Amino acid sequence: MIIEILTLFPEFYASILNRSIISRALKRGIVKVNLHDLRKFSSNKHNKVDDTPYGGGEGMVLQFPPIYDAIMKLKDDNTKVYLLSPQGKKYNHDFAMEMSKFKKIILICGYYEGVDSRVEKIIDAEISVGDYILTNGDIASMLIVDSLIRLLPGVINKESVKKDTFYSGKIKYPQYTKPSSYKGYKVPEVLLSGDHEKIAEWRESKIKEITEKKRPDLNK
């Protein structure tokens, strides 16, 4: 997979691209992440990419031409283009699974009071990571990059992915590690029994119980 990111702050991404699982996936060539400074697509001598909104209003709006030119340069027949926006489709596990199958995606990070709405004519969809407002789209972009890359074949153990929360539409079973007891807080006895059949039954029952308790909406 190739991920093209249109951003005003490429330096923000060093913290996630140079660490842990994502860094290893990049080094192994499983995925390629390209950062593009949107200012480099500006025709303004000061590399300006925002302006005041027509009709009046507060704040500044990200201009259409730099985004258009960037997309036209980067896009090919196998590319999906997404704008990070609070007005978009809610991002979730199913959305991530769908996106992970594409060969190439472009993520446009939103800024300021918004983005010139003509962008909607040249993208495939808008994506929202939640019903709240972020100071910039890079935070949402990093979240999507992280969740996508871990789903790609060869990045992490396939069986581990299948046991993730949301993979089967449920919450993952509780997990514990050593020590088995600390200040009166104990690990369930069944997990210490060595009986794999009973452990599997316990985990399955806990998946149902915890999903109903923490996320009853998933049972609808």
C-alpha positions as CSV (number, residue, x, y, z in Angstrom):
1,M,0.0,0.0,0.0
2,I,1.0,3.6,-0.7
3,I,-0.3,6.4,1.6
4,E,0.1,9.9,0.3
5,I,-0.6,12.6,2.9
6,L,-1.2,16.2,2.1
7,T,-0.2,18.3,5.1
8,L,1.1,21.6,6.3
9,F,3.2,20.0,8.9
10,P,5.2,17.0,7.6
11,E,7.4,17.1,10.7
12,F,4.5,16.0,12.9
13,Y,4.8,12.5,11.5
14,A,8.3,11.6,12.7
15,S,7.0,10.4,16.0
16,I,4.8,7.6,14.6
17,L,6.6,6.7,11.4
18,N,10.0,6.1,13.1
19,R,8.7,3.9,16.0
20,S,7.6,0.4,16.6
21,I,5.3,-1.6,14.3
22,I,4.9,1.2,11.7
23,S,8.6,1.7,11.4
24,R,9.2,-2.0,10.8
25,A,6.4,-2.2,8.2
26,L,8.0,0.8,6.4
27,K,11.5,-0.7,6.5
28,R,10.2,-4.1,5.2
29,G,8.5,-2.4,2.2
30,I,5.0,-3.5,3.2
31,V,3.7,0.1,3.1
32,K,5.1,3.4,1.8
33,V,4.1,6.7,3.4
34,N,4.8,9.9,1.5
35,L,4.4,13.3,3.1
36,H,3.6,16.2,0.9
37,D,3.8,19.8,2.1
38,L,0.7,21.4,0.6
39,R,2.5,24.8,0.5
40,K,4.7,23.4,-2.3
41,F,1.7,23.3,-4.5
42,S,0.8,26.9,-3.9
43,S,1.1,29.5,-6.8
44,N,1.5,32.3,-4.2
45,K,5.0,33.7,-3.9
46,H,4.7,33.3,-0.1
47,N,3.4,29.7,-0.5
48,K,0.1,30.8,1.0
49,V,-2.6,28.1,0.9
50,D,-5.5,29.8,2.8
51,D,-7.7,32.8,2.4
52,T,-10.8,34.5,3.8
53,P,-14.2,32.9,3.0
54,Y,-16.5,34.4,0.3
55,G,-19.6,35.8,1.8
56,G,-17.8,36.7,5.0
57,G,-17.2,34.8,8.2
58,E,-14.7,33.9,10.8
59,G,-11.3,32.4,10.2
60,M,-9.5,31.3,7.1
61,V,-10.4,28.6,4.5
62,L,-7.9,26.2,2.9
63,Q,-7.8,27.0,-0.8
64,F,-8.9,24.7,-3.6
65,P,-6.1,25.1,-6.2
66,P,-3.2,23.7,-4.1
67,I,-5.3,20.6,-3.2
68,Y,-6.5,20.1,-6.7
69,D,-3.0,20.3,-8.2
70,A,-1.6,18.0,-5.5
71,I,-4.2,15.3,-6.1
72,M,-3.9,15.5,-9.9
73,K,-0.1,14.9,-9.5
74,L,-0.4,12.0,-7.1
75,K,-3.5,10.2,-8.2
76,D,-3.7,7.3,-10.6
77,D,-6.4,4.8,-11.5
78,N,-5.9,2.8,-8.3
79,T,-6.1,5.7,-5.9
80,K,-8.8,6.6,-3.3
81,V,-8.9,10.2,-2.1
82,Y,-10.1,11.1,1.4
83,L,-10.5,14.4,3.2
84,L,-10.2,14.4,7.0
85,S,-13.3,16.4,8.1
86,P,-15.7,16.4,11.1
87,Q,-18.5,16.3,8.6
88,G,-17.4,13.0,7.1
89,K,-18.4,9.3,7.5
90,K,-17.5,8.0,11.0
91,Y,-14.2,6.1,10.9
92,N,-14.4,2.6,12.5
93,H,-12.9,-0.9,12.1
94,D,-15.0,-1.8,9.1
95,F,-14.0,1.4,7.4
96,A,-10.4,0.6,8.2
97,M,-10.7,-2.9,6.8
98,E,-12.2,-1.5,3.6
99,M,-9.4,1.1,3.1
100,S,-6.7,-1.4,3.9
101,K,-7.5,-3.3,0.7
102,F,-6.7,-0.3,-1.6
103,K,-3.3,-0.1,-3.4
104,K,-3.0,3.7,-2.9
105,I,-4.8,6.3,-0.8
106,I,-4.5,10.1,-0.5
107,L,-5.3,11.7,2.9
108,I,-6.0,15.4,2.8
109,C,-5.6,17.1,6.2
110,G,-8.1,19.8,7.0
111,Y,-7.1,23.1,8.8
112,Y,-8.4,26.4,9.9
113,E,-12.2,27.0,9.6
114,G,-12.5,24.4,6.8
115,V,-11.6,23.5,3.2
116,D,-13.0,25.1,0.0
117,S,-16.0,22.9,-0.7
118,R,-15.0,22.4,-4.4
119,V,-12.7,19.7,-3.0
120,E,-15.8,17.5,-2.5
121,K,-16.0,17.2,-6.3
122,I,-12.6,15.5,-6.6
123,I,-12.5,13.1,-3.6
124,D,-14.0,9.8,-2.9
125,A,-15.2,10.5,0.7
126,E,-14.8,12.6,3.8
127,I,-13.7,10.8,7.0
128,S,-14.5,11.9,10.6
129,V,-12.7,10.3,13.5
130,G,-15.3,11.4,16.0
131,D,-17.9,14.0,16.8
132,Y,-15.4,16.7,18.0
133,I,-13.2,19.3,16.5
134,L,-9.4,19.0,16.2
135,T,-7.0,21.8,15.7
136,N,-5.7,20.1,12.5
137,G,-6.3,17.1,10.4
138,D,-2.9,15.6,11.0
139,I,-4.0,14.1,14.3
140,A,-6.8,12.3,12.5
141,S,-4.5,11.3,9.7
142,M,-2.0,9.7,12.1
143,L,-4.8,7.8,13.8
144,I,-5.9,6.4,10.4
145,V,-2.3,5.6,9.3
146,D,-1.7,3.7,12.5
147,S,-4.9,1.7,12.3
148,L,-4.5,0.9,8.6
149,I,-0.9,-0.3,8.7
150,R,-1.5,-2.8,11.4
151,L,-4.2,-4.5,9.2
152,L,-1.9,-5.0,6.3
153,P,-0.7,-8.6,5.6
154,G,2.7,-9.3,7.2
155,V,2.7,-6.4,9.6
156,I,1.5,-8.3,12.7
157,N,0.3,-11.8,13.3
158,K,-2.9,-12.5,11.4
159,E,-4.4,-14.4,14.3
160,S,-3.7,-11.5,16.6
161,V,-5.7,-9.2,14.3
162,K,-8.6,-11.6,14.4
163,K,-8.8,-11.4,18.1
164,D,-8.8,-7.6,18.2
165,T,-11.7,-5.7,19.6
166,F,-14.2,-4.9,16.8
167,Y,-12.8,-7.5,14.4
168,S,-15.9,-9.7,15.0
169,G,-18.1,-6.8,16.0
170,K,-17.5,-7.5,19.7
171,I,-15.3,-6.4,22.6
172,K,-12.2,-8.4,23.3
173,Y,-12.1,-10.7,26.3
174,P,-10.2,-9.5,29.5
175,Q,-6.4,-10.1,29.6
176,Y,-4.0,-10.6,32.5
177,T,-0.4,-11.2,33.1
178,K,2.1,-11.8,36.0
179,P,1.8,-11.7,38.9
180,S,-1.2,-13.8,39.5
181,S,-2.0,-11.9,42.7
182,Y,-1.2,-8.4,43.8
183,K,-2.5,-6.7,47.0
184,G,-5.5,-8.9,47.0
185,Y,-6.3,-8.4,43.3
186,K,-6.2,-11.9,41.7
187,V,-6.3,-13.3,38.1
188,P,-9.3,-15.5,37.4
189,E,-8.5,-19.1,38.4
190,V,-9.5,-20.5,35.1
191,L,-6.6,-18.7,33.3
192,L,-4.2,-20.5,35.6
193,S,-5.7,-23.9,35.1
194,G,-4.0,-24.9,31.9
195,D,-7.3,-26.2,30.6
196,H,-7.4,-24.6,27.1
197,E,-11.0,-25.7,26.5
198,K,-12.3,-24.1,29.7
199,I,-10.2,-21.0,29.0
200,A,-11.7,-20.7,25.5
201,E,-15.2,-21.1,27.0
202,W,-14.5,-18.5,29.6
203,R,-13.2,-16.0,27.1
204,E,-16.2,-16.5,24.8
205,S,-18.6,-15.9,27.7
206,K,-16.6,-12.8,28.7
207,I,-16.8,-11.4,25.2
208,K,-20.6,-11.5,25.4
209,E,-20.7,-10.2,28.9
210,I,-18.3,-7.3,28.4
211,T,-19.7,-6.3,25.1
212,E,-23.2,-6.0,26.7
213,K,-21.7,-4.0,29.6
214,K,-19.4,-1.7,27.8
215,R,-20.8,-1.4,24.3
216,P,-24.4,-2.7,24.2
217,D,-24.8,-0.8,20.9
218,L,-22.6,-3.5,19.2
219,N,-25.3,-6.1,20.0
220,K,-27.9,-4.3,18.0
